[in-house]
Amino acid sequence: MGKVSGWILCTALVLVGCQREAAVPWQATMLSTEALENLAYPPFLVDAQAAARYRQEGLAFRQQGDLARAIATLKIAAALDPRNPEGQVLLGWTQHLAGFAAPAVDALQTALAHSPEHVPALNALGIVYLVDGQLEAAVETHTRAAELEPNNEIAHYNLSLAYQRLGQTEQAIAAAQIATELEPSNPHPWVALALAHWSAGDATEATANYRQALSLDGRYNSRDYLDHLEQAGFSQEQIEATAEIRQTAGL
């Protein structure tokens, strides 16, 4: 075999070998989820200390009522430490308070993508779903939170509100009952329990539980005060039903 022919043959073998190597997607199959995440956001870009400072600043803005600056600051915190669930929860909850449901869901789902059993993220996401009217999603999310942390009063309370809106009064009563047992000094679960009994057609139990809430907070004697229940996850229809319970109780 001549030198030229030998060179051509070697070159062909090399090319075939390269093509065969390129056809095997071993890189994709061997990379773990963590490795892929590191490629998308290398660890050297994370600045946990700076993120913590921005979280504190964002929380301070939120406490001052400046939600726009709070969100902007918390976005920086989340960008500096995107896998920290605390940062995503603070951002998502602040977006929820500002009335931005879709971005809030995105932030909270990001937190859960990195920490699937982070109960504060589940609690917050369930409330966002509840307020946004996504009742089945709210039930699913709060059920998961209650499974992970059975003494989680927030999950049981919001489950009661979601079940009541879905017309599942038996489940609403059971969830609210657990919430009152877990946090008996909080009037909100007692109002939720009163509402659940009212929806089930039991005015006697409804007024009895409403009076229990009133014994904890006398402001429930005022119709105007009931509007604040919107901040506690009640829909407008639920607030109106609560006003009817108050009237039936003779208050």
Backbone bond lengths (Angstrom), bond angles and torsions (degrees), N, CA, C in turn:
res aa  C-N    CA-C-N  psi(-1)  N-CA   C-N-CA  omega(-1)  CA-C   N-CA-C  phi
1 M - - - 1.479 - - 1.523 108.82 -
2 G 1.315 115.67 132.06 1.448 120.41 -179.09 1.508 112.69 -72.59
3 K 1.317 115.37 165.97 1.471 119.46 -179.86 1.516 111.66 -62.36
4 V 1.341 117.19 -40.32 1.462 120.99 -177.83 1.510 110.49 -66.60
5 S 1.346 116.35 -44.70 1.471 119.75 179.81 1.508 111.04 -64.31
6 G 1.330 116.11 -39.84 1.463 119.61 178.33 1.518 111.83 -63.65
7 W 1.296 116.14 -38.99 1.481 119.93 178.98 1.516 110.55 -65.49
8 I 1.339 117.23 -41.58 1.464 121.56 179.33 1.513 110.35 -62.89
9 L 1.320 117.32 -42.66 1.463 121.26 -179.93 1.520 110.96 -64.27
10 C 1.294 117.16 -43.95 1.478 120.44 178.91 1.524 110.99 -63.14
11 T 1.313 114.95 -41.06 1.465 118.77 179.65 1.513 110.63 -63.11
12 A 1.339 117.22 -41.68 1.468 121.34 179.92 1.509 110.88 -63.03
13 L 1.340 116.12 -41.70 1.457 119.71 179.43 1.517 111.68 -63.94
14 V 1.311 116.58 -39.64 1.464 120.62 178.13 1.521 110.83 -63.40
15 L 1.336 116.44 -43.26 1.461 120.76 -179.30 1.512 111.39 -65.22
16 V 1.323 115.91 -41.36 1.463 119.40 178.21 1.513 110.21 -63.18
17 G 1.333 115.13 -42.00 1.464 119.05 178.43 1.510 111.61 -62.14
18 C 1.325 117.90 -40.08 1.465 121.36 179.27 1.507 110.74 -65.78
19 Q 1.341 115.78 -41.80 1.459 118.52 -179.84 1.513 110.86 -64.61
20 R 1.318 116.38 -41.20 1.457 119.93 -179.92 1.526 110.52 -64.80
21 E 1.317 117.27 -39.25 1.462 121.24 179.36 1.524 110.75 -65.31
22 A 1.335 115.97 -41.05 1.462 119.51 -179.16 1.513 111.71 -68.66
23 A 1.337 117.28 -24.67 1.460 120.37 -176.85 1.515 112.74 -79.25
24 V 1.351 117.18 -12.05 1.468 120.51 -177.81 1.529 108.81 -96.74
25 P 1.324 119.41 110.44 1.478 121.68 -176.37 1.519 112.03 -82.56
26 W 1.337 116.85 52.00 1.472 119.62 -176.03 1.512 111.89 -67.49
27 Q 1.343 116.56 -29.38 1.464 118.73 -178.78 1.523 110.66 -61.53
28 A 1.339 117.18 -42.69 1.458 121.01 -176.27 1.522 111.28 -70.03
29 T 1.342 115.63 -36.58 1.464 118.48 -175.31 1.519 112.11 -78.24
30 M 1.320 118.10 -24.04 1.456 120.95 -174.51 1.527 112.93 -93.41
31 L 1.342 118.83 -15.62 1.451 120.73 -178.43 1.518 110.58 -79.26
32 S 1.322 116.34 130.67 1.460 121.36 177.60 1.523 109.69 -78.56
33 T 1.339 114.94 168.08 1.466 119.37 176.80 1.520 111.06 -59.62
34 E 1.338 115.80 -41.54 1.472 119.61 179.37 1.517 111.11 -62.18
35 A 1.352 116.11 -39.62 1.456 119.38 179.91 1.521 111.00 -65.69
36 L 1.316 115.93 -41.36 1.465 119.49 177.98 1.519 111.06 -63.27
37 E 1.332 116.68 -39.66 1.461 120.24 177.92 1.527 110.52 -64.67
38 N 1.333 116.21 -38.25 1.465 119.72 179.35 1.523 111.18 -66.55
39 L 1.347 115.64 -32.69 1.461 118.26 175.78 1.524 111.04 -68.41
40 A 1.335 115.58 -38.37 1.466 119.74 -179.93 1.518 111.77 -71.41
41 Y 1.329 116.03 -36.99 1.468 120.29 179.91 1.527 107.53 -142.85
42 P 1.339 117.15 90.29 1.466 121.11 -176.33 1.526 112.12 -57.53
43 P 1.331 117.49 141.38 1.472 120.96 -178.26 1.518 114.34 -56.76
44 F 1.345 117.35 -28.34 1.468 118.54 -177.79 1.528 112.16 -68.31
45 L 1.341 117.37 -13.58 1.453 119.94 177.07 1.530 112.20 -83.31
46 V 1.331 116.99 -14.77 1.462 121.11 -178.11 1.529 109.75 -75.21
47 D 1.318 115.86 133.40 1.467 121.72 176.06 1.526 106.74 -130.46
48 A 1.321 115.87 87.00 1.460 121.09 -173.82 1.520 112.57 -63.73
49 Q 1.324 117.35 -38.11 1.461 120.40 -178.38 1.526 111.28 -67.26
50 A 1.318 116.50 -44.38 1.465 119.44 178.23 1.530 110.22 -65.44
51 A 1.318 116.45 -38.77 1.464 119.86 178.68 1.520 110.92 -61.48
52 A 1.328 116.87 -40.61 1.465 120.79 179.06 1.521 111.20 -62.52
53 R 1.338 116.29 -39.21 1.471 119.87 178.10 1.525 110.81 -64.85
54 Y 1.313 115.93 -43.64 1.465 119.33 179.46 1.528 111.34 -65.67
55 R 1.340 116.54 -34.12 1.470 118.90 177.25 1.518 110.61 -63.48
56 Q 1.312 116.57 -42.31 1.464 120.53 178.80 1.526 110.86 -64.90
57 E 1.322 116.68 -42.13 1.466 119.88 178.73 1.528 110.50 -65.02
58 G 1.317 116.55 -42.46 1.458 120.14 179.22 1.510 112.17 -63.19
59 L 1.330 115.79 -40.74 1.462 119.94 178.40 1.525 110.33 -64.47
60 A 1.330 117.02 -38.37 1.467 120.63 178.29 1.526 110.59 -63.71
61 F 1.325 117.22 -43.19 1.473 120.28 177.20 1.529 110.37 -60.66
62 R 1.328 116.14 -40.69 1.465 119.55 -179.62 1.518 110.96 -64.18
63 Q 1.310 117.03 -41.78 1.461 120.92 179.31 1.527 111.65 -65.04
64 Q 1.337 115.46 -26.99 1.459 120.10 177.38 1.530 111.96 -82.76
65 G 1.322 116.56 -4.50 1.459 120.52 -179.71 1.513 114.61 86.95
66 D 1.330 117.27 5.21 1.463 121.48 -179.89 1.530 108.13 -93.02
67 L 1.316 116.31 80.47 1.461 120.78 -173.51 1.526 112.28 -69.51
68 A 1.339 117.52 -33.19 1.464 120.13 -179.45 1.534 110.67 -62.53
69 R 1.343 116.56 -48.65 1.463 119.36 179.26 1.519 111.00 -68.92
70 A 1.324 116.32 -33.60 1.466 119.74 178.11 1.523 110.29 -61.86
71 I 1.318 116.76 -46.64 1.467 120.40 -179.31 1.524 110.56 -63.63
72 A 1.324 117.15 -44.93 1.466 120.57 -179.99 1.526 111.24 -59.51
73 T 1.322 116.33 -42.38 1.463 121.01 -178.97 1.521 111.37 -70.20
74 L 1.312 116.69 -40.76 1.462 120.41 -179.64 1.526 111.65 -70.54
75 K 1.326 117.68 -26.61 1.463 120.05 173.79 1.523 110.54 -64.85
76 I 1.323 116.23 -38.94 1.465 120.10 177.06 1.521 109.73 -63.94
77 A 1.336 115.91 -44.25 1.462 120.06 179.26 1.524 110.73 -59.07
78 A 1.328 116.35 -43.73 1.463 120.12 -179.26 1.522 111.37 -67.18
79 A 1.328 117.38 -35.12 1.460 120.66 179.02 1.528 111.44 -69.06
80 L 1.318 116.70 -33.77 1.465 120.89 -179.41 1.528 112.53 -75.93
81 D 1.326 116.40 -24.32 1.466 120.30 -178.98 1.528 108.29 -147.20
82 P 1.335 117.87 69.30 1.468 121.28 -169.41 1.518 115.11 -66.33
83 R 1.323 117.80 -20.47 1.465 119.61 -177.76 1.525 112.64 -92.70
84 N 1.316 116.28 1.68 1.464 120.12 178.16 1.530 108.28 -82.92
85 P 1.332 118.07 112.50 1.478 119.14 -176.12 1.518 112.89 -64.11
86 E 1.336 117.58 -30.05 1.462 120.02 -179.62 1.520 110.87 -60.80
87 G 1.328 116.54 -42.37 1.454 120.11 -179.78 1.511 112.38 -65.42
88 Q 1.337 116.03 -40.98 1.461 119.83 179.15 1.528 111.56 -67.81
89 V 1.331 116.41 -36.73 1.468 120.08 179.28 1.530 110.46 -67.05
90 L 1.330 116.68 -44.23 1.465 119.79 177.94 1.530 110.72 -60.26
91 L 1.324 116.08 -43.24 1.463 120.20 179.29 1.526 110.53 -64.93
92 G 1.333 116.37 -49.48 1.455 119.95 -177.71 1.513 112.98 -62.12
93 W 1.335 116.46 -42.20 1.465 119.22 -179.12 1.524 111.04 -67.28
94 T 1.322 117.07 -37.67 1.463 120.48 178.99 1.527 110.11 -66.99
95 Q 1.321 117.02 -39.76 1.459 120.28 175.87 1.526 110.63 -63.26
96 H 1.331 116.23 -37.60 1.468 120.26 175.93 1.526 110.99 -62.14
97 L 1.322 116.89 -45.23 1.467 120.63 179.38 1.527 111.77 -61.43
98 A 1.327 115.51 -30.72 1.466 120.15 179.66 1.524 112.10 -83.66
99 G 1.325 117.15 -2.93 1.458 120.95 178.07 1.510 115.20 88.89
100 F 1.333 117.59 16.05 1.467 121.68 179.79 1.527 109.12 -102.94
101 A 1.316 115.97 86.37 1.467 120.58 -173.44 1.533 112.49 -67.41
102 A 1.328 117.31 -47.45 1.466 120.23 -174.76 1.530 112.69 -61.68
103 P 1.350 119.51 -49.05 1.464 118.84 176.43 1.528 112.52 -62.82
104 A 1.339 116.77 -33.76 1.460 120.15 178.49 1.518 110.39 -62.86
105 V 1.327 116.02 -44.11 1.468 120.18 178.21 1.527 110.25 -61.42
106 D 1.330 117.03 -42.37 1.471 120.80 -179.73 1.528 110.97 -60.19
107 A 1.329 116.97 -46.47 1.462 120.80 -178.52 1.527 111.13 -64.18
108 L 1.313 116.47 -43.28 1.459 120.17 -177.40 1.528 111.36 -71.44
109 Q 1.315 117.35 -35.24 1.458 119.68 175.07 1.523 111.24 -68.05
110 T 1.330 116.66 -32.26 1.465 120.38 175.27 1.524 110.15 -63.65
111 A 1.337 116.05 -42.69 1.465 119.94 177.14 1.513 110.75 -59.19
112 L 1.318 116.83 -42.97 1.467 120.71 -177.62 1.523 111.69 -74.21
113 A 1.317 117.69 -26.34 1.462 120.10 176.57 1.520 110.81 -62.96
114 H 1.336 116.02 -34.80 1.460 120.89 179.64 1.525 112.02 -91.29
115 S 1.335 117.05 -29.31 1.474 121.57 -178.96 1.526 108.30 -136.91
116 P 1.348 117.50 80.86 1.475 121.13 -172.84 1.527 114.82 -60.34
117 E 1.325 117.79 -21.04 1.470 120.34 -177.45 1.523 112.22 -108.14
118 H 1.318 116.27 23.92 1.469 120.70 179.97 1.526 108.38 -79.89
119 V 1.315 116.95 101.06 1.465 121.99 -173.22 1.525 112.88 -61.25
120 P 1.335 120.67 -42.47 1.478 118.64 177.66 1.528 113.05 -57.32
121 A 1.333 116.73 -36.12 1.468 119.64 177.82 1.524 110.38 -67.99
122 L 1.329 116.89 -40.28 1.462 120.38 177.63 1.526 110.94 -65.06
123 N 1.319 116.92 -43.28 1.468 120.28 177.78 1.525 111.05 -58.12
124 A 1.333 115.58 -48.83 1.465 120.08 -177.52 1.518 111.14 -65.21
125 L 1.334 116.98 -43.35 1.458 120.10 -179.02 1.523 110.80 -64.55
126 G 1.334 116.60 -39.89 1.458 119.84 178.11 1.513 112.21 -61.53
127 I 1.328 116.71 -38.77 1.465 120.38 179.20 1.527 110.35 -68.60
128 V 1.329 117.13 -41.29 1.465 120.00 178.04 1.529 110.11 -59.87
129 Y 1.325 116.03 -44.52 1.467 119.77 177.40 1.534 110.59 -61.49
130 L 1.325 116.74 -43.09 1.461 121.14 -178.09 1.527 110.92 -60.87
131 V 1.317 116.68 -50.89 1.454 121.44 -177.86 1.527 111.09 -65.35
132 D 1.332 116.22 -32.41 1.462 121.13 -179.14 1.529 112.03 -81.54
133 G 1.335 117.39 -2.01 1.459 120.66 178.43 1.512 115.09 83.31
134 Q 1.330 117.30 8.81 1.463 120.91 176.87 1.537 108.18 -88.28
135 L 1.323 115.46 75.51 1.461 121.10 -166.33 1.521 112.98 -69.56
136 E 1.330 118.16 -40.83 1.463 119.57 179.29 1.529 110.79 -63.77
137 A 1.326 115.89 -41.23 1.464 119.88 177.73 1.520 110.71 -65.37
138 A 1.340 116.55 -36.57 1.466 120.46 177.85 1.528 110.57 -63.76
139 V 1.331 116.60 -43.45 1.465 120.43 179.14 1.523 110.61 -63.28
140 E 1.317 116.59 -45.75 1.465 120.32 -179.48 1.522 111.30 -60.94
141 T 1.322 116.64 -44.22 1.465 121.01 -176.39 1.518 111.38 -69.69
142 H 1.329 117.85 -45.05 1.461 120.41 -179.87 1.529 111.57 -70.55
143 T 1.311 117.29 -31.15 1.469 119.67 175.73 1.515 110.11 -63.08
144 R 1.329 116.20 -42.86 1.468 120.45 177.54 1.529 110.36 -62.42
145 A 1.335 116.91 -41.69 1.465 120.41 179.47 1.521 111.05 -63.25
146 A 1.342 116.70 -40.04 1.467 120.65 179.92 1.531 111.27 -70.01
147 E 1.316 116.72 -33.10 1.468 120.15 177.27 1.525 110.73 -65.81
148 L 1.326 116.12 -40.74 1.463 120.51 -179.15 1.523 111.55 -73.05
149 E 1.332 116.36 -32.35 1.465 121.13 -177.10 1.534 108.04 -141.20
150 P 1.340 117.01 87.74 1.471 120.84 -174.92 1.530 114.13 -58.08
151 N 1.321 118.16 -27.09 1.468 120.74 179.58 1.522 112.70 -88.73
152 N 1.310 116.07 20.04 1.459 122.91 -178.11 1.533 109.09 -83.26
153 E 1.317 116.32 92.61 1.472 121.43 -176.94 1.518 111.83 -60.54
154 I 1.333 117.48 -35.90 1.458 121.52 -178.18 1.517 110.74 -58.50
155 A 1.327 116.57 -44.98 1.459 120.44 -178.18 1.523 111.18 -64.14
156 H 1.311 117.55 -45.91 1.467 120.85 -178.38 1.535 111.26 -65.23
157 Y 1.322 115.86 -41.41 1.463 120.56 179.36 1.525 111.15 -60.53
158 N 1.326 116.32 -48.58 1.457 119.87 -178.39 1.523 112.33 -72.38
159 L 1.327 116.77 -28.52 1.461 118.92 172.79 1.521 110.34 -61.50
160 S 1.336 116.56 -40.24 1.459 120.10 178.92 1.519 110.89 -60.60
161 L 1.323 117.18 -45.11 1.465 120.51 -180.00 1.530 111.40 -64.26
162 A 1.334 116.52 -40.32 1.467 119.89 179.97 1.523 110.91 -67.80
163 Y 1.329 116.73 -45.48 1.465 120.21 179.79 1.534 110.70 -62.00
164 Q 1.330 116.81 -39.48 1.464 119.68 -179.69 1.526 110.31 -61.95
165 R 1.314 117.38 -42.25 1.455 120.63 179.54 1.525 111.80 -68.86
166 L 1.319 116.77 -26.39 1.456 121.02 177.77 1.534 112.10 -83.47
167 G 1.339 116.38 -4.50 1.455 120.25 -179.21 1.514 114.31 81.29
168 Q 1.328 117.20 12.94 1.463 121.47 -179.84 1.534 108.17 -98.35
169 T 1.335 114.37 76.99 1.463 119.81 -169.53 1.522 113.20 -67.87
170 E 1.314 117.24 -34.01 1.473 119.22 -179.73 1.524 110.51 -62.50
171 Q 1.339 115.57 -45.67 1.466 119.52 177.89 1.522 111.09 -66.67
172 A 1.324 116.74 -35.22 1.465 120.61 178.92 1.521 110.82 -63.69
173 I 1.319 116.81 -43.24 1.470 120.74 179.08 1.522 110.61 -63.86
174 A 1.330 116.54 -45.22 1.465 120.67 -177.98 1.531 111.17 -62.46
175 A 1.334 117.18 -43.67 1.464 120.48 -179.42 1.517 111.30 -66.62
176 A 1.329 117.23 -43.11 1.464 120.27 179.83 1.524 110.93 -66.14
177 Q 1.324 116.97 -36.22 1.462 120.28 178.57 1.528 110.64 -61.47
178 I 1.316 116.13 -43.54 1.471 119.91 177.49 1.524 110.13 -62.33
179 A 1.334 116.83 -41.76 1.472 120.51 -179.17 1.522 111.07 -62.24
180 T 1.344 117.58 -39.63 1.476 119.55 178.95 1.518 111.31 -67.79
181 E 1.323 116.93 -33.18 1.470 120.41 178.92 1.527 111.21 -71.48
182 L 1.324 115.81 -34.85 1.462 120.22 -178.99 1.523 112.17 -76.59
183 E 1.328 116.37 -32.83 1.472 119.90 -178.39 1.526 109.39 -140.31
184 P 1.336 117.56 71.77 1.466 121.33 -173.92 1.517 114.88 -66.22
185 S 1.337 117.44 -19.10 1.464 119.84 -178.71 1.523 113.28 -88.90
186 N 1.323 117.08 -1.32 1.462 121.77 179.67 1.527 108.26 -96.25
187 P 1.333 118.84 121.69 1.476 119.99 -177.68 1.525 113.88 -69.01
188 H 1.334 118.49 -24.88 1.460 120.23 -175.35 1.529 113.08 -58.09
189 P 1.331 119.72 -48.01 1.469 118.04 178.42 1.519 113.24 -61.50
190 W 1.331 117.73 -32.46 1.467 120.39 178.92 1.524 110.64 -67.87
191 V 1.329 116.40 -37.87 1.465 119.35 176.41 1.531 109.49 -67.27
192 A 1.328 117.00 -40.54 1.467 120.15 177.49 1.525 110.68 -62.18
193 L 1.330 116.65 -39.54 1.461 120.23 178.32 1.527 110.77 -66.89
194 A 1.327 116.72 -41.05 1.461 120.40 176.32 1.524 110.48 -60.00
195 L 1.326 116.44 -43.50 1.457 121.13 -179.80 1.527 111.11 -63.67
196 A 1.333 116.91 -40.99 1.466 120.63 -179.50 1.525 110.84 -64.00
197 H 1.338 117.10 -43.74 1.463 120.34 177.64 1.531 110.84 -65.27
198 W 1.313 116.51 -38.73 1.464 120.97 178.55 1.528 110.22 -60.71
199 S 1.325 116.33 -43.14 1.459 120.57 179.57 1.520 111.68 -65.98
200 A 1.338 115.73 -28.00 1.463 120.51 178.24 1.524 111.89 -82.87
201 G 1.325 117.37 -1.30 1.453 121.09 178.20 1.511 114.58 86.84
202 D 1.330 117.05 15.22 1.467 121.11 -179.21 1.527 109.04 -105.99
203 A 1.320 116.52 86.58 1.460 121.06 -177.12 1.520 111.73 -67.59
204 T 1.325 117.17 -31.73 1.466 120.50 -178.62 1.516 111.05 -63.43
205 E 1.335 116.54 -50.37 1.462 120.42 178.77 1.527 111.04 -66.66
206 A 1.311 116.02 -35.60 1.466 119.80 179.98 1.518 110.96 -61.22
207 T 1.342 116.77 -49.16 1.464 119.43 -178.38 1.524 111.25 -69.13
208 A 1.335 117.64 -33.80 1.470 120.34 178.99 1.524 110.38 -63.69
209 N 1.331 117.04 -43.48 1.461 120.09 -179.82 1.521 111.54 -72.90
210 Y 1.328 116.46 -31.38 1.459 118.76 176.49 1.529 110.15 -66.96
211 R 1.316 116.87 -38.89 1.462 119.71 177.27 1.521 111.25 -65.09
212 Q 1.326 116.51 -30.55 1.465 119.26 175.80 1.526 110.18 -65.56
213 A 1.324 116.20 -42.01 1.470 119.75 175.88 1.521 110.26 -61.76
214 L 1.319 116.37 -41.06 1.464 121.16 -179.98 1.519 111.30 -63.67
215 S 1.320 117.23 -34.97 1.464 120.08 178.84 1.527 111.62 -67.28
216 L 1.333 115.78 -23.84 1.468 120.65 178.95 1.524 111.84 -88.89
217 D 1.316 116.27 -28.67 1.464 121.10 -178.73 1.524 107.76 -148.92
218 G 1.328 116.06 104.82 1.454 121.26 -176.20 1.511 114.66 -64.45
219 R 1.323 118.16 -13.69 1.460 120.57 -179.07 1.525 111.96 -67.78
220 Y 1.326 117.38 -16.95 1.466 120.15 177.04 1.526 111.57 -68.39
221 N 1.302 116.86 -4.36 1.459 121.31 174.88 1.526 111.41 -75.18
222 S 1.338 116.25 -15.57 1.465 121.55 -176.65 1.522 110.54 -102.71
223 R 1.316 115.60 132.24 1.472 119.27 176.79 1.519 111.10 -63.27
224 D 1.329 116.99 -39.54 1.462 120.02 -178.42 1.524 111.92 -60.64
225 Y 1.324 115.92 -32.35 1.464 118.93 -176.79 1.530 111.43 -68.63
226 L 1.309 117.29 -24.94 1.459 120.11 -176.03 1.520 112.62 -63.83
227 D 1.327 116.92 -22.86 1.461 119.23 -179.44 1.529 111.77 -62.67
228 H 1.334 117.13 -22.83 1.460 119.24 -179.82 1.524 111.36 -68.64
229 L 1.344 117.11 -14.92 1.463 120.25 179.99 1.527 112.26 -63.35
230 E 1.329 116.58 -18.65 1.462 119.16 175.61 1.523 110.33 -59.28
231 Q 1.333 116.36 -36.04 1.459 120.81 178.09 1.519 111.59 -71.55
232 A 1.330 117.00 -15.61 1.459 121.40 179.36 1.523 111.62 -100.81
233 G 1.324 117.30 17.01 1.453 121.34 174.05 1.511 116.00 95.55
234 F 1.334 118.05 -3.12 1.457 121.12 179.71 1.531 110.32 -73.61
235 S 1.319 116.39 140.48 1.463 120.41 171.49 1.524 108.52 -80.68
236 Q 1.324 116.67 169.31 1.450 120.05 179.75 1.526 110.55 -63.86
237 E 1.320 116.86 -37.21 1.463 120.14 177.94 1.534 110.92 -64.36
238 Q 1.304 116.11 -38.02 1.470 119.62 178.70 1.522 111.26 -68.46
239 I 1.302 116.78 -35.42 1.464 120.62 177.32 1.523 110.04 -65.08
240 E 1.329 116.72 -42.98 1.462 119.94 179.23 1.530 110.92 -64.49
241 A 1.329 116.77 -38.65 1.469 119.59 177.21 1.521 110.79 -64.89
242 T 1.328 116.26 -37.82 1.463 120.02 177.44 1.522 110.93 -64.39
243 A 1.316 116.69 -36.54 1.471 120.49 176.98 1.532 110.30 -63.24
244 E 1.317 116.87 -36.15 1.458 120.29 177.24 1.532 110.79 -66.76
245 I 1.335 116.23 -38.68 1.472 119.78 177.08 1.517 109.61 -62.23
246 R 1.322 116.37 -42.33 1.464 120.75 179.02 1.521 110.56 -60.01
247 Q 1.310 117.49 -44.49 1.471 120.52 179.31 1.515 111.04 -63.72
248 T 1.317 117.54 -41.42 1.464 121.18 179.73 1.517 111.40 -64.03
249 A 1.343 115.17 -32.36 1.458 119.51 178.76 1.526 111.43 -75.09
250 G 1.329 117.09 -3.93 1.462 121.13 178.33 1.503 113.56 76.21
251 L 1.313 116.98 31.34 1.473 120.91 -177.00 1.526 110.08 -103.69
